[in-house]
Amino acid sequence: MSSSPLSRRRFLAAAGGVGVALATAGCSAVDLTSEQGGGNLLERLRAVGEVRVGFGNEAPYGYIDSRGELTGEAPEVAKAVFRRLGVDRFVPALSDFGALIPGLRAGLFDVIAAGMFITPARCEQILFSDPDYNAPEAILVRDRDAGRITSLADFVADRGLKLGLLLGSVEVDVAAGYGVPPERTVVFATQAGGIDGVLAGRADGLLLTGISLRHALSTRPDAPLRLTAPFVPVLDGVEQYGAGGFGFRPDQLRLRDAFNAELAALKRSGELLEIVRPFGFTESEMTDLTADRLCRARPA
């Protein structure tokens, strides 16, 4: 991961302090901006000039860089969109990935910018923007295991193999859907922890998007690791698109729709690709999928 331990510790401490303060005022913050109660969060954000951005410190989607700045694919896209909406300051709110949705619903931040996959289950909890990318999965393995581990089927068939998964990630459901027994999985809180776990032999592979894993390898060029061929998981006959978007509270339809309109403009102009290209995204990851389609995806 690109962030230094010092930067990560500093923002963990900051997030903890902010979290306590916001938790105390969480209910009133949600009530004051709820559209059902006549509130308008978009106008409030414009008035104060800043937006609180929830992220999970997973490169290249959203992380703190060596200068202590919030960056990554999702935060940089969010910055571009919110600037077009009249909001110029961005307050980072670090969270474990699995706590992002509860944190958003509790009012600890205004938007999730973490490259979060859009799934029907998540759509029942929060609103999503349309996706800004679509990426296949891959498995990170040690060099010496590249010949014997090529797919999730190997983790199903070989009782001696353990699969690493990120806490709260879609890959947890993918692994279960493919039949990987839970006792042969190892859950890690962070991407960096998962990579270290594979290197140390606590897991024999780490399942994440190819984009995420390619970026991780670029930061550890000498690590004896490689990726399997990319693939799109299929569960119950339905392709599981790795399409990520931005999360909003369920009572913020106006803000989500305004965000979507500006995101669509970035797509049409080609600016979106230029924003995400430095983080390893290419034209092949650009997508016209919609949140509505992804939220309604069900087994055939």
Residue pairs with C-beta under 8 A, 6 or more apart in sequence:
1 57
1 58
1 59
1 63
1 190
1 191
1 192
1 216
1 219
2 59
2 63
2 65
2 66
2 219
3 57
3 59
3 63
3 64
3 65
3 66
4 66
7 64
7 65
7 66
7 67
7 68
8 57
8 64
10 68
11 57
11 64
11 68
11 92
11 94
12 94
14 92
14 94
15 92
15 93
15 94
15 95
18 91
18 93
18 108
19 93
19 103
19 108
22 29
22 106
22 107
22 108
23 106
23 108
25 107
26 106
26 107
26 108
27 107
29 107
30 106
30 107
30 249
30 251
31 37
31 39
32 39
32 44
33 39
33 40
33 41
33 44
33 251
33 252
34 251
35 41
35 251
35 252
35 253
35 254
36 251
40 254
41 110
41 252
41 254
41 255
42 85
42 254
42 255
42 258
45 51
45 82
45 85
45 87
45 110
45 255
46 85
46 86
46 87
49 87
49 88
49 89
50 87
50 88
50 89
50 90
50 91
51 78
51 82
51 87
51 89
51 90
51 91
51 110
51 111
52 91
52 93
52 108
52 109
52 110
52 111
53 62
53 70
53 75
53 78
53 90
53 91
53 92
53 93
53 109
53 110
53 111
53 113
54 93
54 95
54 100
54 103
54 104
54 108
54 109
54 111
54 112
54 113
54 114
54 247
55 61
55 62
55 63
55 70
55 72
55 74
55 75
55 92
55 93
55 94
55 95
55 100
55 112
55 113
55 114
56 62
56 94
56 95
56 96
56 97
56 100
56 114
57 63
57 64
57 94
57 190
58 97
58 114
58 115
58 166
58 190
58 191
58 212
59 72
59 191
59 212
59 215
59 216
59 219
59 279
60 72
60 73
60 211
60 212
60 215
60 279
60 280
60 281
61 72
61 73
61 74
61 114
61 115
61 212
61 244
61 279
62 70
62 71
62 72
62 73
62 74
62 75
62 113
62 114
62 115
63 70
63 71
63 72
64 70
64 71
64 92
64 94
65 71
70 90
70 92
72 113
72 115
72 279
73 115
73 132
73 133
73 275
73 276
73 279
73 281
74 113
74 114
74 115
74 132
74 244
74 246
75 90
75 92
75 113
76 275
76 276
76 279
77 113
77 132
77 246
77 263
77 266
77 272
77 275
77 276
78 90
78 111
78 113
78 246
79 90
80 266
80 271
80 275
81 259
81 262
81 263
81 266
82 88
82 90
82 259
84 262
84 265
85 258
85 259
85 262
91 109
93 103
93 108
93 109
95 103
95 108
95 109
96 167
96 168
96 189
97 114
97 166
97 167
97 168
97 169
98 167
98 168
99 168
100 112
100 114
100 116
100 168
100 247
101 112
101 122
101 125
101 126
101 247
103 109
104 111
104 112
104 126
104 247
104 248
104 249
105 125
105 126
105 249
105 250
107 249
110 248
110 255
111 246
111 247
111 248
111 259
112 126
112 246
112 247
112 248
113 246
114 244
114 247
115 133
115 212
115 244
116 122
116 128
116 244
116 245
116 246
116 247
117 169
117 170
117 241
117 242
117 243
117 244
118 128
118 131
118 243
118 244
118 245
118 291
118 294
118 295
119 170
119 173
119 294
119 295
119 297
120 294
120 295
120 296
120 297
120 298
122 128
122 247
123 291
123 294
123 295
125 250
126 247
126 248
126 249
126 250
127 247
127 248
127 249
127 250
127 252
127 253
127 256
127 291
128 245
128 246
128 247
128 248
128 256
128 291
128 294
128 295
129 245
129 246
129 247
129 248
129 256
129 259
129 260
129 263
129 291
130 245
130 260
130 263
130 264
130 289
130 290
130 291
131 243
131 244
131 245
131 287
131 289
131 290
131 291
131 294
132 244
132 245
132 246
132 263
132 267
132 272
132 276
132 287
133 211
133 243
133 244
133 276
133 281
133 285
133 286
133 287
134 241
134 242
134 243
134 244
134 285
134 286
134 287
134 289
135 209
135 210
135 211
135 242
135 243
135 244
135 285
136 209
136 210
136 230
136 231
136 232
136 242
137 171
137 174
137 207
137 208
137 209
137 210
137 230
137 231
137 232
137 233
137 242
138 207
138 208
138 209
138 210
138 213
138 227
138 228
138 229
138 230
138 231
139 149
139 151
139 152
139 163
139 205
139 206
139 207
139 227
139 228
140 164
140 194
140 195
140 198
140 205
140 206
140 208
140 213
140 216
140 217
140 225
140 226
140 227
141 149
141 198
141 204
141 205
141 225
141 226
141 227
141 228
142 198
142 199
142 204
142 224
142 225
143 224
143 225
143 226
144 224
145 204
145 205
146 226
146 228
148 154
148 158
149 155
149 161
149 204
149 205
149 228
150 228
150 229
151 228
151 231
152 163
152 174
152 175
152 178
152 180
152 207
152 233
153 178
154 161
155 161
155 162
155 163
155 175
155 178
155 180
155 184
155 204
155 205
156 178
156 179
156 180
156 181
159 184
161 184
161 204
161 205
162 184
162 185
162 186
162 202
162 203
162 204
163 175
163 180
163 184
163 185
163 186
163 203
163 204
163 205
163 206
163 207
164 185
164 186
164 187
164 188
164 194
164 197
164 198
164 202
164 203
164 204
164 205
164 206
164 207
165 171
165 172
165 175
165 185
165 186
165 187
165 188
165 194
165 206
165 207
166 172
166 187
166 188
166 189
166 190
166 191
166 194
166 208
167 187
167 188
167 189
169 208
170 240
170 242
171 207
171 208
172 185
172 187
173 235
174 207
174 233
174 235
174 240
175 185
175 207
176 182
177 233
177 235
177 236
178 233
178 235
186 197
186 202
186 203
188 194
188 197
188 203
188 206
191 208
191 212
191 216
192 216
194 203
194 206
194 208
195 206
195 216
195 220
195 223
195 225
197 203
197 206
198 204
198 205
198 206
198 225
199 223
199 224
199 225
205 228
206 213
209 242
210 227
210 230
211 279
211 280
211 281
211 285
213 227
214 227
214 280
215 279
215 280
217 223
217 225
217 226
217 227
218 280
232 239
232 240
232 241
232 242
233 239
233 240
234 240
235 299
236 299
236 300
237 299
237 300
238 297
238 298
238 299
238 300
241 289
241 294
241 297
243 287
243 289
243 294
245 291
246 259
246 263
248 255
248 256
248 259
260 291
263 272
266 272
266 275
267 286
272 286
273 281
273 283
273 286
276 285
